[in-house]
Amino acid sequence: MIDLDPHDLRICLRAGEGADAHGGAVLPPIAQASLFRKATMQDLHRDLAREHLTATYSRGTNPTVQVLETTLAALERGEACKCFASGMGAIGAVLFGLLKAGDHILFVNDIYGPTLELARRLADFGISHDQCFTGSPDAIAPLLREETRLIFMESPGSTRFGTIDLPGIVALARNRDILTAIDNTVATPLLQKPIALGVDLVVHSCSKYIGGHSDALGGAVIGSAQLVERIFYNAYMLMGAVMPPFEAWLFLRGLMTLPTRLRQHHADGLALARFLAQHPAVARVFHPDLDAAPEGAGNRRGHSGLFAFEVAAGGFARAVEVANRLDLFGKAVSWGGAESLVITGHKRDPGADPTLRIPAALLRLSVGLEGASALIADLDRALA
Ligand SMILES: *Cc1c(COP(=O)(O)O)cnc(C)c1O
């Protein structure tokens, strides 16, 4: 079983507290209001000057969303957090809020596709980028430029779940005054603490494990009060990707069971990965806990239930066939809910190109809560 930090369990289970003013309710009331009245015009003026701290209008701050923000900041050991309508809302605000024309971003590791598409759009606004698939400081250093302002990382990375040397990259960035950000969605706030390793900003899609029930979209940015405030005024308030209070309430509810869900996702994911690793119809399993010596272990406590494998022979068409033969795995995008899901690594047949980073026959699994033995039996039958 993964060893979670008892302090985190306390934070998750009491996620909604601070509700003394509401008769001891275990979750905060849903402040379903777009605006907040103040006693005097002076009070209104004062609060408008600190909208990142005080609710005046829900495009800025909302009390229910604020409870989630405090909770996520505590889990990530950051000073401040801002929540967004989606993970992409959070990632977009980091890039728009901190960068300007002439700046350069270095992406490190496999990166969530839409994040890279957004970076390609930013090229039209004079912000350039490169990507390094190797996560060691030696490979990264030559790609850093005078104009590099941000190193944006994922670890474990999307799709192939490789890990990178976070402390080594942080040291390199600090020497050159470059900001570091990591998309920590795959690890969740419980299994890896990037801020404790010196990373400046953490982003999350709450739509995955934090919500945990495939019923809500949300995102978050966590970091120093100063950086989060910059992102708040330079991007968040102007772009309107606002998390609604009901969603914040759903995420607070989700956090209460996150530790327990993660323990089962981890154990069952690992059991499935080990089963697949010895299966003759499987060429390779991409799961960071199966790697003998993962690069720069950082402070990871283990992996969740999201991993991928390559079907042995027959390429993309065979992967599609195996996916279709699975009973318990829904064919769907996204991940992190109670139900198991499967998706191909490619949306169409990429052909037999040997230089492909993502194998043509890759299948990504999100291992849900159905139980390992039933899921293994399903996989065994589909691969036969
Ligand atoms: C899903 C996902 C996102 C985007 O989050 P949304 O809430 O869907 O906008 C970003 N990064 C990673 C790693 C993701 O899996």
The ligand as a MOL file (V3000), in Angstrom:
LIG
                    3D

  0  0  0     0  0            999 V3000
M  V30 BEGIN CTAB
M  V30 COUNTS 15 15 0 0 0
M  V30 BEGIN ATOM
M  V30 1 C -6.6140 16.6050 -18.4080 0
M  V30 2 C -5.2740 17.2260 -18.2640 0
M  V30 3 C -5.1060 18.6030 -18.3670 0
M  V30 4 C -6.2300 19.5330 -18.7460 0
M  V30 5 O -7.1990 19.6010 -17.7790 0
M  V30 6 P -8.7310 19.9930 -18.1280 0
M  V30 7 O -9.3480 20.0780 -16.7850 0
M  V30 8 O -9.2660 18.8950 -18.9710 0
M  V30 9 O -8.6690 21.2870 -18.8550 0
M  V30 10 C -3.8450 19.1120 -18.1610 0
M  V30 11 N -2.7960 18.3140 -17.8960 0
M  V30 12 C -2.9120 16.9950 -17.7990 0
M  V30 13 C -1.7140 16.1750 -17.4990 0
M  V30 14 C -4.1510 16.3930 -17.9820 0
M  V30 15 O -4.2620 15.0690 -17.9310 0
M  V30 END ATOM
M  V30 BEGIN BOND
M  V30 1 1 1 2
M  V30 2 1 2 3
M  V30 3 2 2 14
M  V30 4 1 3 4
M  V30 5 2 3 10
M  V30 6 1 4 5
M  V30 7 1 5 6
M  V30 8 2 6 7
M  V30 9 1 6 8
M  V30 10 1 6 9
M  V30 11 1 10 11
M  V30 12 2 11 12
M  V30 13 1 12 13
M  V30 14 1 12 14
M  V30 15 1 14 15
M  V30 END BOND
M  V30 END CTAB
M  END
